[in-house]
Amino acid sequence: MSPDYGNDVILLERLKAHDLQAFNYLYNNNRKWLYVLALSIVKDECEAQDLVQDLFIDFWQQSLYKQVTTSIKGYLSNSIKNRAFNFIRNEGVRKRRENNIPLPKEFILPTYHLENAELKKELTAAMDDLSPAAAKVFNLAYLEHRSYHEIAADLAISRNTVMNHMVKALKTLRTRLKKWESL
């Protein structure tokens, strides 16, 4: 007979015993309503999914279940609300900072043009080494100046996936373009 995970006391005991089946029960029975709750706050499907996923990862890996003193649903509800409000606050701060950077009208960001034909040729060759997905994400981020958030929405992937593609792309490009480091 399997344990009754519907009881918070038993579920917490099983989680503290590192019972993966108990965690799976918790995840499968709570992720949808937590997603809806996060979505109602952040108004972005990808971000809401990421917030819920990150909550469950932290809940398990950092043993956050040890902090639960009342109901698990109450703890999860408060946690996802806090994460969603933190996301909104941090996003607002980032946008205000971007808007407050004074640039002269004639200023052209160095990434907008490549004056050195040889470097451009090397960059094109290095881009060919990237996977199609990583190349697409890199182009959207650096050549079209799109945010990770916008890229995730356009490609219907999570922001974490966008970040993973960028990490791989930048690592490959840094390796290939190492001789241009002094520029």
N, C-alpha and C positions, 0 to 999 in steps of 0.2 A: 504494500500500500504506500503510495507516494504522500509526502507531506501536504498539508493544507496551506498553500502559500497565500490564500485569501486572508489569513489572519496575520496582522502586522507583526505581532510578537514572534510568531514562528518564522515568518519571512525574514525578519531582522536577524534572528538566531542563525538561520541558514546562510544569510549573506555574510555574517561574521565568521562563519565556518568556511567561507570561500566556495560556496555551493554555486557552481555555474548554472545549474538548472534553475535555481531560485532567481538568479540575475536575469536569465532568459525570460522567466515568468514576469518579473518586474518590468522588463523592457517591452515585451509584447503586449502587456496589459496597460501600459501607460504612455507609450510614445505618441499615439495618435492624438489624445486629448492635450498632451503637452505641446505638440506641434500646433494645434489649433490655438492654444493659449498664446504661444510665442508669435504666431502669425497675426493674431489680433493686435499685438503691440508693435511689432516691427514692420508689418505690412509688406513683407517680402518672403516669398516661398523658400527660396534657397537659404536665406539667412535663418529663417525659422527652423528649417531642417538641420542646418549646421549647429544652431544653438542647442537643439534637443540632443543631437548626436554627441556634442561636446559635453553636455550635462551627464549623459549616461557613461561616457568614457571616464570622466572625472569621478563619477559616483563609484565606479568599480575600481579603477586604478589607484585612486587616492583614498579609497576606503571611506568615502563621505558618509556612507550608511552608518558609520560609528557616531555621527553627529545627530542622528535622528533621535529625538526625545519624545515626540508625540506620534502623529501619523505619518506614514511614508508619503501618502498623497499630498498632505499639507507641506511637507518638506520639499517635495519635487515641484509643487506649484509655486512656492515662494522662490525656489532656486531659479526656475525658468523665467519668472517675472523679473527677478533681479538681473539675470543675464540679458534679457531683452532690453530692459531700461538702460543698462550699462552700454549695450551696443548702440542704442539711439544716442545717448549722451556722447560717447566716444566719436561716433560718426559726425555729430554736430560740431564738436570741437575740431575735428580734422577739416571739415569744410570751412569753418570760420578761419582757421589758420591759412588754408590755401587762398582764400579770398583776400586776406590781409597782407599777402606778400606783394610789395610794390615792385613793379617791373616797368622800365621805360617802354614807351610804345614801340620803339625800334628794336627792342631786345628780341633776339631769336635764340631759342634754346639750342644748345649744341647738338642735341639729338635730332633736330629737324633736318639737318643736312650733313652730308659727309663730303668734306672737301677733298679728301685724299682718295683718289681713284683706286689705288692699290688696297687700301683698307676696306673700301666698299667691295672690291672683288673678293677679298679674304672673308669678309662678313657674309657675303652671299654663299660662298663655298661652305662656311661653317653652318649656315642655316640649312643647307642640304643634309647635314648630319643629324638634324633634329627629327623626331617623329612628327608626323603630320599634325597631331594634336598639339604638341609642344610648340611647333612652328606657328600654328594658328594663334595660340594664346600669346606667344611672344609678339607677333605682329600686331595683334589688337592692343596689347599693353604699351609697347614702345613706339610703334609707328602710327597707330591711330589714337594713342594717348587715352585709352579707356581704362577705367578702374577695374580691379578684380571683381568687384560686385557687378558691374555692367557686363563684363565678359561672362561671368557665371550665368547671368540671366539670359544673355544672347545665345549661349551654347547649351543651355539647359543642363548645366553641371554645377556641382557645389563649389563654393569659394575655396574650399580646401583642395579640390581637384585642380582648380586654376593655379593655386599656389604651388602644388606639386609639379605641374607642368612647367611653371616659371623656374622653379629650383633646378629642374633637369635641364631646361634650355640654357639658363645662365651658366650652369656648371660646364656644359658642353662648349658654349661660346667662350667662356673664360679660358678654357684649356686650349682651344684652337687659336685664340687671339692673344695669347700670352706675350708674344713678341711686340705687341702694340701697347703694352702696359704703360710705357713712359709717356704716352700722348695725353 
